[in-house]
Structure formats: C-alpha cells, structure tokens
Amino acid sequence: MNSNVENLPPHVLRLVFKEVSALAADPPEGIKIYPSEEDISELQTAIEGPEGTPFAGGVFRMRLVLGKDFPAVPPKGYFLTKIFHPNVGHKGEICVNVLKRDWKAELGLRHVLLTIKCLLIHPNPESALNEEAGRLLLEDYAEYESRARLLTEIHAMAGPGGTSGSAQDLTDGPQPKKHAGDPMKRAGPSAAAVPAALGNGASGASTTSSNNNSSTSIVAGKKKADKKRALRRL
C-alpha cells in the first residue's frame, strides 16, 4: 500500500505524530503500538484477545492506514492475523461504524483502537463482512465459538500450532518477542563439555587397552625364548 505522507498537510502530520507518540508512550490496555519511522500514515498494532471470548490468549496484528483526507475521512483498518469474526472480511478489512458513518475528526486514533478491541467482545452480525460467521453467531453460537477458537489457536497463538509467535517481517505486522533461548547456552559450558569428555574417555580406554595388549605380547615372547634356551641345554 502506497504511503500518504506526502499527501497529508503539515499541520495534520504534526497532529498525527503527536498522537502516535502519545499512543506509543501510553497505549490502551491490551494493545501495543508499533509506529513506523518511515511512514507515519500507517500504524501497526497488536491487540490481545479479550478474556471470555473465543479470541482469548491470541495476539492479533492489525494495521491502520490514514488516507490523504485524514482526519476528515476515517482511517482504514485491516487485521493482518486471520480471524473468524462477523465484522472482519476475508482480506482482513474491518467493518465498524466508527470507521464509517459515526466517524468524527476529533475522535482520534485511540478511540478507533479501543472500538476495534470492543468489537472482539461484542460482534455486530447486522453489518457482517463474513456472512458465515454472522449467521453462526445468531443461529449456532457453540459452532461459531468453536470455529473462532480454532482459528485463534492456529493463527494468533505462539507455539508449534500457531503462527503469531514465529518471526515475521514488520511490514506484515509487529513481531512478538521470543522467550526461548539456546538450550545449550541455558545448560552452561558443562553441557557442551559432555561430548568432549565422553570422547576423551573413550580415547583413553582405547589407549589403555592397546598398552595392555602390547605388554601381554612382550611377556609371551620372553617366555617362548626362555623355553627354547632350556631345550638347547637338554
């Protein structure tokens, strides 16, 4: 997506920079902000799935894009992490009133982020972009919850089954921190020394065995020579 920085008036750029800086310093609860140093018209975020919802335990990467007419026109929001939600389309586009008819220039980006997080708690099936999710929400909540939970576990959770914890480019969203270190480093130098110690032990055993065999051969040879000398005397 092309940058709109050059199309935004200087006073709007100053306003956006101030608000984004404030968000990064004091983000809303459960939301992390990843401002772009190269393009202030695009804001990367990560939203924690609210407790008590099928999205709990997941981290959902999202992007807000400010158009050339911002703030007169609302920003556009996209989920980068796959999610099964009535108000999120198959390409990640978000349908919420604050990004449409309820938008006001004075609302600001903080209000937008909080509204999108609330959308995870209270979906609106009446303005569904994902019609299947909207239908299940109204007709079979257990199935809706199961589907939403499954996609959360696959795409929004770190670990063997999820993709959110894997290293990804920041252009596709923020990267979660890695918590696991190098197991050899955690174990300390002794772990790395074990194979070497085993190798030295094996080598030592081999050398000892070789020396013993040599000593046995010398003794046997000496006994054989003594026997020959005794026979000559006879």
Secondary structure, DSSP 8 states (H G I E B T S, - for coil): ----GGGS-HHHHHHHHHHHHHHHHS--TTEEEEE-SS-TTEEEEEEE--TTSTTTT-EEEEEEE--TTTTTS--EEEESS----TTB-TTSBB--GGGTTT--TTTHHHHHHHHHHHHHHS--GGG-SSHHHHHHHHH-HHHHHHHHHHHIIIIIS-STT-STTS---GGGS---------HHHHH-HHHHHHHHHHHHHHHHHHHHHHHHHHHHHHHHHHHHHHHHHHHHH-
